[in-house]
Amino acid sequence: MKRMFIACLMVFVSSAIGAFAQKYALIDMDYILKQIPQYEMANEQLDQISSRWQKEVETLAKEAETMYKQYQADMVFLTAEQKTQREEAILAKEKEVQDLRNKYFGPEGELYQKRNALVGHIQDDIYNAVKEVAEKNNYAMVIDRASAESVIFASPKIDISKEVLSKLGY
């Protein structure tokens, strides 16, 4: 009975050790993305679009600010009805600015959609390549060094960024 207990204990301990002995790998997503020319071109295009839209929003915001300053300057000469009309016009312009800002830069805005259209497939390809490399080498987890703030040091031996790039054809 004692031997059976010891044998079971040994099997349990060896399986527990095997469960904890998992392999990990690192990637540097910033490095990978910088090596992909389509990603760099897409980022430049997104920056240009974003700048153009930002100028449009700023122009509209300046119009609202000008309307408000003009209202403050003319306030003493306006009747109550004229004040109400001007205030409503200013509020409408400010709402227009906010609506335009949300349309372009909101959570589901045009910039988000454009980014998904230009960069989404690249990120999907990287994810699939990482997954294939991880499955091939039996990695339990792959950590992105670029976004993992708590990684203070990691051996370059476990960085699979170049392997992922070669899987992608770069």
N, C-alpha and C positions, 0 to 999 in steps of 0.2 A: 504494500500500500504506500509506504514511504517512497519507494522508487517511482511509482506511478505519479505521485504528487510532484516529485522533483522533475520528472520528465515533462509533465504538463507545464510546470513553472518555467522550465528552460525554453519550451516551445513558445510560450507567451512572451517571455523576455526577448527572444530573438525576433519574433514578429513585431514587437513594439519598437525595437531598435531599428528594424527595417522600415517601419512606418515613419520614423523621425528622420531617417537618412534620405532626405529628398534633395534633389538637385535644383539649384537656382541659377538664373542667368540675368545679365543686365543688357539693356540696349540704351543707346543715347539717341533719342528721337530727333534732337536738334541736329546732330551730326548726320543722321540718315537723311533728313529732309533737305539739308544743305547740299547733299550729293545728288539730288534729283532735280535736273534742270526745269522740268515742267512745273515743279512746285515753286521754284524761284520766279518763273515767269508769271504764274498765277498770282503770287503775292504782289508782284509789281503792278499787275493789272488791277487787283483789288485795292491797292494803295491809291492808284490814280482815280478809280471810281469813288472811293471813300472821300478823297480830297475834294473832288468835284461836288459831291453831295453835301459835304460839310460846308463848303463855300455857299451853296444854295441856301442851306439852313441859316447860316450866319447872316446872309443878306436879308432874309426875311425877318430875322430877329432884330437887325438894325432898323428896319422899317418900323417894327413895333416900338422900339425904343425911341425913335424919332417922333412917332405919333404921340407917345407918352410925354416927351419933353415939350412938344408943341402944345399939348393939352395943358400942362402945368403953366406954361407961359401965358396962355390965353384964358385960363380959368377965371380970372377976375372979371373978364368981359363977357362971359357966357351966361346964358340963362340956364335955369335948372334943366329944361328939356334938352338944350344943346349939350350940357355936361353929360347927361344920361346917354345921349347919342354917341358922343365921343368915347365915353367909357366903354360902351358896348362895342364900338368899332375896335378899340384897343384890345379888349378881351377876345374878340373874334380873331384878331391878328395873332395874338399870343397863342390861342388855341390852334390856329393854322400852323404856327411854328412847331408846336408840340406834336401835332399830327404828322407833319412832314418828318420830324426827327424820328418818331416811332415808325413811320413807313420805311424809312431808309435804315435806321440803326436799331430798331426794336428787336425783341427776342425772336420774332418770326419775320423780321424785316427783309428788305431786298438785299442788303449786304450779307445777311446770314444765308439767304437762299443762293446768292451768287457764289459765296464761299463754298457752300456744299456742292454746287455744280462744278466749280473749277478744281476744288481740292479733295472733295469727298472720295472720289475713286482712287486717288493716290493714297489716302489714309487707309482705305479698305484693302488695297494691294499690300501695303506695309503690314497691316494686321494679319492678313492671310499668310504672308511670308514668315512673320514671327511665329505664327501658330504652327506652320509646317516645320520650321527649325526646332521649335520647342517639342513637338511631338516626336520628331525624328531622334532627338537626343534625350528624350524622357525628362525634360525639365518640368518640375512641378509648378514653377512660377517664373515669369519674366518681368523684371522691374525696369521701368523707364528711369534712367539716371537723371535725365533732364528735369523731370517733374517730381521726383522723389526727394523731398526736402530733408528727410531724416537719414538719408544715406550719407554718411560722413566719409567713409572709405570703402572701396570695393576693388578687389583685385582685377587688373586688366585681363586676367586669364578667363574670367567668366563673362566678359563683354562679347556679345555675339552680333554687334552692329554690322561688322564687315561681312559676316556670313549672311545676314539678312539682305544687305545690299547686293551681294553676289546672287542670292536667290531671286532678287528683283531684276537682275541683269545689269547692274551698275558696278 
